[in-house]
């Protein structure tokens, strides 16, 4: 009996280890796929080829890389400019539990960033170096207005260094659902750097097959 119980425990542990190491590849998006979120946010796939997807999101059009879903370019008319900015590597497929990655970019403070300038010690027109760190935490069941989904939780840290205050940092978390093929929920910590932002979640998803 002890041998049977021990074998059962070993099988369960092995299954959990395999699941934890499961590699999650980038989903295949189709032209016409559409996501609607709270806060009036929408995403729609406009074009797709072997290299990536042209996606319309609030206030801009972005080209996402096909194998990673990293933001590769911004589209301005017939021109494509390399994307340099916030959360360029939001998902960075393939994903595995425990995976970490990082990115950085520079940003010039504008008039609309006056609150950021006050808490960072920077002045308008200053170029600030932004640092981003990501970590895949694990699977969770997430219940939203759009339904209940099994999703991977990812931690995001954003920080910058400035002459006035040194290093400032804020955290947020988001959940990726393979079923929905994108992030379904985003939650910010209580930090002044997120003062203009609100938590959001998926309302609906439409996939064109």
C-alpha positions in Angstrom: 0.0 0.0 0.0 2.8 2.4 0.9 4.5 1.7 -2.5 1.2 2.5 -4.3 0.8 5.7 -2.4 4.4 6.7 -3.1 4.0 6.0 -6.7 0.8 8.1 -6.9 2.5 11.0 -5.2 5.5 10.8 -7.6 3.2 10.7 -10.6 1.3 13.8 -9.3 4.6 15.7 -8.7 5.9 14.8 -12.1 2.7 16.0 -13.7 2.9 19.3 -11.9 6.5 19.8 -12.9 5.7 19.1 -16.6 2.8 21.5 -16.4 4.9 24.2 -14.7 7.5 23.9 -17.5 4.9 23.9 -20.3 5.9 26.3 -23.1 3.2 28.6 -24.2 3.7 29.7 -27.8 2.4 32.9 -29.5 -1.2 32.5 -30.6 -2.2 32.8 -34.3 -4.2 36.0 -34.8 -6.6 36.3 -37.7 -7.7 39.4 -39.7 -10.8 40.6 -38.0 -10.0 39.3 -34.5 -11.3 42.0 -32.1 -11.0 42.6 -28.3 -13.1 45.1 -26.3 -12.1 46.1 -22.8 -13.3 48.4 -20.1 -12.1 52.1 -20.2 -13.3 52.2 -23.8 -10.3 50.3 -25.1 -10.5 48.2 -28.3 -8.1 46.2 -30.4 -8.6 44.8 -33.9 -6.3 42.9 -36.3 -6.3 44.7 -39.7 -3.7 42.8 -41.6 -1.5 39.7 -41.1 1.4 38.0 -43.0 4.3 35.7 -42.3 6.1 38.4 -40.4 3.5 39.8 -38.1 0.1 41.5 -37.6 -1.0 45.1 -38.1 -3.3 46.0 -35.2 -5.4 49.0 -34.4 -5.3 50.0 -30.8 -6.4 53.3 -29.1 -4.7 56.3 -30.8 -2.3 54.3 -32.8 -1.6 51.4 -35.2 1.1 48.8 -34.2 2.8 46.0 -36.0 3.2 43.0 -33.7 5.9 40.4 -34.4 4.4 37.0 -35.3 6.5 34.7 -33.1 6.8 36.9 -30.0 3.9 39.4 -30.2 6.4 42.1 -29.3 5.6 45.6 -30.7 7.9 46.0 -33.7 6.7 49.1 -35.5 4.3 52.0 -35.4 2.4 52.6 -38.6 2.0 56.2 -39.8 0.4 56.3 -43.2 2.6 54.3 -45.5 5.6 54.5 -43.2 6.7 52.1 -40.5 8.9 53.4 -37.7 10.6 51.1 -35.1 8.5 51.0 -31.9 10.3 52.5 -29.0 8.2 52.9 -26.0 6.1 51.6 -23.2 5.7 47.8 -22.8 7.3 46.9 -26.2 7.8 43.3 -24.9 4.5 42.9 -23.0 4.2 39.2 -23.7 7.5 38.1 -25.3 6.5 34.6 -26.4 7.2 31.8 -25.8 6.2 31.9 -22.1 7.1 29.5 -19.3 6.4 29.7 -15.6 9.3 31.6 -14.0 10.5 33.2 -17.2 11.9 36.7 -16.8 12.9 39.4 -19.3 13.6 43.1 -19.4 13.6 46.1 -21.7 14.4 49.8 -21.5 13.8 53.0 -23.5 14.2 56.7 -23.2 11.4 59.2 -22.9 11.3 63.0 -23.1 8.9 64.6 -20.5 6.2 66.7 -22.1 3.6 69.1 -20.7 1.1 66.3 -20.1 3.8 64.6 -18.0 4.0 67.4 -15.4 2.8 65.1 -12.6 5.5 62.5 -13.5 8.1 65.3 -13.5 7.1 66.3 -10.0 7.4 62.9 -8.5 10.6 62.0 -10.5 12.5 65.2 -10.0 12.9 65.7 -13.7 12.2 68.8 -15.7 10.2 69.3 -18.8 12.3 68.4 -21.8 14.6 66.1 -19.8 15.3 62.7 -21.4 14.5 60.0 -18.8 15.7 56.4 -19.0 12.8 53.9 -18.3 13.5 50.4 -17.2 11.0 47.5 -17.5 11.2 44.1 -15.8 8.8 41.2 -16.3 8.2 37.8 -14.6 5.8 35.0 -15.3 4.3 34.0 -12.0 1.9 31.1 -12.7 -1.6 30.0 -13.8 -4.8 31.4 -12.2 -8.5 31.1 -12.8 -9.8 34.6 -13.6 -13.5 35.5 -13.6 -14.4 38.7 -15.5 -17.4 40.3 -17.1 -16.5 38.4 -20.3 -16.5 35.0 -18.5 -14.2 32.7 -16.6 -10.7 31.9 -18.0 -7.5 30.1 -17.2 -4.8 32.6 -17.5 -1.1 33.1 -16.9 -0.3 35.9 -14.4 2.7 38.2 -15.2 4.3 40.8 -13.0 5.5 44.0 -14.5 7.9 46.6 -12.8 8.5 50.0 -14.3 11.2 52.3 -13.0 13.3 55.2 -13.9 16.3 57.1 -12.6 16.3 60.8 -12.2 18.6 63.4 -10.6 15.9 64.6 -8.2 14.7 61.4 -6.5 17.0 58.6 -7.7 15.1 55.4 -8.6 11.3 55.5 -8.7 9.4 52.2 -9.3 5.8 50.9 -9.7 4.3 47.5 -10.1 1.4 46.1 -12.0 0.1 42.6 -13.0 -1.7 41.3 -16.0 -3.2 38.0 -17.1 -2.8 36.3 -20.5 -5.4 33.8 -21.7 -4.5 31.3 -24.5 -8.2 31.0 -25.2 -8.7 34.7 -25.8 -5.2 35.0 -27.4 -4.3 38.2 -25.4 -4.3 39.9 -22.0 -7.7 39.8 -20.3 -7.0 41.8 -17.1 -4.6 44.5 -16.0 -4.2 45.6 -12.3 -2.0 48.5 -11.0 -0.5 48.8 -7.5 -1.3 51.9 -5.4 1.5 54.1 -6.6 1.5 57.8 -7.7 3.2 56.9 -11.0 -0.1 55.2 -12.1 -2.3 58.1 -11.0 -3.8 58.6 -14.5 -4.4 54.9 -15.1 -7.2 52.6 -14.1 -7.5 48.8 -13.8 -9.1 47.2 -16.9 -10.5 43.9 -18.1 -11.9 42.2 -21.1 -15.6 42.7 -22.0 -15.7 40.7 -25.2 -13.6 38.8 -27.8 -14.5 38.0 -31.4 -12.3 35.7 -33.4 -12.6 35.3 -37.2 -11.6 31.8 -38.3 
